[in-house]
Amino acid sequence: MKETDMNRRELAVETMLVHAGNVRRDVDSTALAIYPSTSFMADSPEQLDRIMAGEEDGFSYSRHGNPTVDGLMVAMAQLEGAETVIATASGMAAIDAALFAVGLRTGDTVLLSRDLYGASLNLVGKVWAQYGVKTVVADLTDLNQLEAILHRERPKALLFEILSNPILKVADAPKIVAMAHAVDCQVIVDSTFTTPLMVKPLSFGADLVVHSATKYLGGHGDAMAGIVAGSGRYHDALHQYLKLRGGVLGPFEAWLIHRGIQTLAVRFERQCANAWELAQHLEQTGVFRHVYHPFLQSHPTVATAQRLLPAHMGGAVVTIELMGARKEAYTFLRSLRVIRSATTIGDVYTLCLYPLVASHRNQTDQERLAMGITEGTMRIAVGLEHPNDLFADIMQAATMAQ
Ligand SMILES: Cc1ncc(COP(=O)(O)O)c(C=O)c1O
């Protein structure tokens, strides 16, 4: 195809993933390039002045910008359809940057989804609370309750995840964004579990989207990183935050995440397919008290999932509830042979997490029960192994745990 035709056509996401941000500057290499340099030379003092003033593209000092990190940012801007992007040292740093960018002041309220990642709840409830920011928590699957809270509390920002962890409830994100905007509340979506392949929160009006790129974007469990993407009106605040607080992403990690993104479509689609197959087979056995997957008819938010998510992508996590309690759960974890016990998601390996001692250890029994988490709940972040092997492994461990 002629280049002019290519330019006119909108690229498919698979094509975009492979090429986006692969900007080779000074070497004729096809691989993504790593620039480990902390500082960069300009051609003249005048040029350095223009670069420092933001009047000319270029690099001066790696806390202000680095070509390798820039390539990742360009890729993420294309993937999310964002006007501005920053890359941070971890997902938590990205969430903190997003909270800064919405302009929180003493006396402001942040509304958080009850099912949010625990550290995000603590970041607002413990760290931002020190600056006089108030936290309100809501169940975002109850839109009547949400409406009442939005009008009562008038929050400055709302932070939520579309797919809840570990019960995998799907929040009606476009409706939630519209409801929040009606009371001038800015919306930050943590899209770590959904990736830009499943949802693009900016496309339905979210103000900022954040990722723990440590998970699916990197995809190999070997680099920590965060991304904030959003509307151009946050550009200055996000870049100022990064320059002054300094939680920048290093070029080696940026390179690993960017390289991971090139294979995101094949990895994530396969992981989603594996998770769906596994969920259906596990539910059919009748061995578990519950099997959770957004597309199972038994899931309380299945209608929302079918309406909002792509038909072949319900996410790559399956959660099961064993019949037993903590003792049986420990036996289950010890008996797994293929699946590894670990506290993350998005790896090539399938990983099992026990929420009671890991992600939700700081919640009370009552709070956990309200979220649907019991002593038997196990989150399985599905990897790239054959689903038959995963099914066999879970079944033999469940038998040991009976
Ligand atoms: C949904 C979600 N958001 C944010 C984070 C934090 O990311 P990181 O560990 O990269 O700081 C995590 C980590 O598990 C997460 O699961």
Ligand as a Chemical Component Dictionary entry (heavy atoms), coordinates in Angstrom:
data_LIG
# 
_chem_comp.id                   LIG 
_chem_comp.type                 NON-POLYMER 
_chem_comp.pdbx_formal_charge   0 
_chem_comp.three_letter_code    LIG 
# 
loop_
_chem_comp_atom.comp_id 
_chem_comp_atom.atom_id 
_chem_comp_atom.alt_atom_id 
_chem_comp_atom.type_symbol 
_chem_comp_atom.charge 
_chem_comp_atom.model_Cartn_x 
_chem_comp_atom.model_Cartn_y 
_chem_comp_atom.model_Cartn_z 
_chem_comp_atom.pdbx_ordinal 
LIG C1 C1 C 0 -6.005 -1.758 39.673 1  
LIG C2 C2 C 0 -4.668 -1.351 40.155 2  
LIG N1 N1 N 0 -4.320 -0.062 40.119 3  
LIG C3 C3 C 0 -3.098 0.357  40.536 4  
LIG C4 C4 C 0 -2.186 -0.533 41.039 5  
LIG C5 C5 C 0 -0.849 -0.030 41.509 6  
LIG O1 O1 O 0 0.103  -0.273 40.546 7  
LIG P1 P1 P 0 1.668  -0.437 40.860 8  
LIG O2 O2 O 0 1.823  -1.680 41.678 9  
LIG O3 O3 O 0 2.282  -0.479 39.510 10 
LIG O4 O4 O 0 2.068  0.781  41.628 11 
LIG C6 C6 C 0 -2.490 -1.891 41.084 12 
LIG C7 C7 C 0 -1.500 -2.855 41.610 13 
LIG O5 O5 O 0 -1.789 -4.005 41.848 14 
LIG C8 C8 C 0 -3.763 -2.309 40.639 15 
LIG O6 O6 O 0 -4.127 -3.605 40.671 16 
# 
loop_
_chem_comp_bond.comp_id 
_chem_comp_bond.atom_id_1 
_chem_comp_bond.atom_id_2 
_chem_comp_bond.value_order 
_chem_comp_bond.pdbx_ordinal 
LIG C1 C2 SING 1  
LIG C2 N1 SING 2  
LIG C2 C8 DOUB 3  
LIG N1 C3 DOUB 4  
LIG C3 C4 SING 5  
LIG C4 C5 SING 6  
LIG C4 C6 DOUB 7  
LIG C5 O1 SING 8  
LIG O1 P1 SING 9  
LIG P1 O2 DOUB 10 
LIG P1 O3 SING 11 
LIG P1 O4 SING 12 
LIG C6 C7 SING 13 
LIG C6 C8 SING 14 
LIG C7 O5 DOUB 15 
LIG C8 O6 SING 16 
# 
